[in-house]
Amino acid sequence: MSRALNVSLVTVVSLALGLLLFGGACKSNVKAVVDQPPASQTTTSQAIVPYVPPAYYECTDVLPMDLENAYYSMYGNHAEAEAMYNGKAFVFKNLLVDAFMIREVDKGWIWADLVKCPVMNLDAAKNLKPGDRVDIVGICMGRDLSQSPGLVFKDCLVLQAGSVQLPAPGGGSAFAPTY
């Protein structure tokens, strides 16, 4: 019995010594890798998407210039355009931000071509830089008689391009210009 106990004790001590040595040999200065996006990908434009009013999900996707032409083209019918588009929600998708667009952001609005867009989420708009891509959604209020040939919107939201699917599937309508 003492021989069996001695063998077991030697085995346990050997295992403990082996684990101690093996554990010491496995130690390294390698740091754990945490899965985070590179610093270049973490910007304020990736902030939480703001609340989007339900009516905006049934907006119409249009280029700013096409909407402007509906009101101001040589063959455009102002009264018809106003009847069809005033008070309706529109989205301008994937716009490239440039200096012209954000030149008056401190006054509370940005420009999408010749469409003046007063912004509800002004902090997001103030963080825009030339080269960013945005979607702008808001309510068309029609011609801006002080800036012909301009249009004015109200209650605009500036969203990171593609962050919200607008119009929602099954919502919205196709833009059918009056010119």
N, C-alpha and C positions, 0 to 999 in steps of 0.2 A: 504494500500500500504506500509506503513512503516513497518507493521508486516511482509509482504512478503519480503521486502528488508532486514529486520533484519534476517529472516530465511536464505535467500540466503547468506548474509554476514557471518552468523555463519557457514553455510555449507562450504563456501570457506575457511574460517579461519581454520575450523576443518580439512578439506582436506589438507591444506598447513601444518598444524601442524603435522598431521599424516604422510605425506610424509617426512617431516623433521626428525621426530623421526624414521620412518621406514628406511629411507636412512641411518641414523646414526647407526641404529642397524645392518644394512646389511654390513657395512664396515668391512673388515677383513684384515688380513695381508697376505692373500693367494696371491701368485704371479701368474701372467699369465703364462701358459705353452706354450712354443714355440716349434713347431715340428721340432726338429733337431736330426740328428743321434748322438748317444753317441760318446764321444771323441775317444773311442777305434776304432770306425769305420771310422773316418776321417783321412786318411793317404794320403801321397803324391802319392801313387800308384793309388788313385782314381782321379787323375788329369784328365784333358781333354784329350780325345783320340787324338793322333796326326793324321795328314794327312796320309792316306794310299794310295799309288799309285794305280790307277785302275788295272794295270796288276797283282797286288798282290791278288785281289779278285778272280782270276782264278788260284790260287795256288793249290798245291797238299798237302794234309794232310799226314804226314809221321812221324814215330818215327825216331829220329836221328840215332839210331843203324841200322835200316832197310836201310836207305840211305847209311850209311857207308858200310854195308855188300854188297850192290850192286856194290860198287867199289872194295872192298878188300876181299870178301869171297874167300875161297879156289877154288870155281868154278866160281867166278865172272869174267866177261869179261870187262877189263878196257875200251877198245875202245868202246864197246857197251854202257856201263854205261855213258861214256863221251858224246856220241852222243845223248843218251836219256835224260840226266839230266842236263848237263852243260847249263847254261843260263836260266834255268827254275826256277820259283818261287815255294818255298816250305814253309809250315808252320809246326812248331813243337808246338803242343798244350798242354796246361795245364802242363807245366814243373815245377817241384818243384825246387826252387832256393836253391842252397847250396853254401858252401864256394868255392868249386872248380869252379863253374860256373862264379862267379864274382871276382875271384882272380886277373884278369888282366883288370878289368874295367877301371882303370886309364890309361891304354894304349890304350883304345878306343874300346875294344871288350869284349865279353863274350863268354862262352863256352856252347854248348849244346852237352853233351857227348864229342865226339872228333871232333865236328864241331866248327870251329873258326868263330864267327859272329861279324864282325865290325859293330858297332851300329850307326845309324843315329841320334836317339834320346838319346844321351849319358846322358843327365841330368836324364832322367827316369831310365836308367840302373844304374847310380851311386846311386840312391835312393833305389835300391833293397836290401832286407835283406834275409838271410836264412829263409826259411819257406814260402816266398811269392810264388805265382803261376803266371806264365807268359806264353804267346804265343809269339813265335819268328817267324817272317816271313822275308824272304830274298831271294836272288838269289844265286843258287848253282853255284860255279865256279869250282867245281871238286876237284881233289886230291891236297892236300898240300904236295908237294914232300919234303919239309923240315921237315915235321912231319908225316911221314908214321906211322900208317894208319889213317891220318886225312883228313878232308875235309875243304874247306874254302868257305864261303859265301861272298856276298857283299851287301851293302845297307840294312842291317837288321834293323827291327823295333822291339822293345820290348814293348809288350802290356800287360796290365792286363789280365789275363786269362779270356776268354769269352767276353771281352769288344767289340770285333769286330767279326762278323760272317765271318770266313774264313775257307774254300773258301765260296764265296757267293752262295746262292741257284742257281743251274743250272750252276755254274762255276766250274772250277777245274776238276781234273780227279782222278781216283783211282790210287794208287801207285801199279805198277806192277814190282816187283824186277826182276833183270836180273840174279840173282844167282839161 
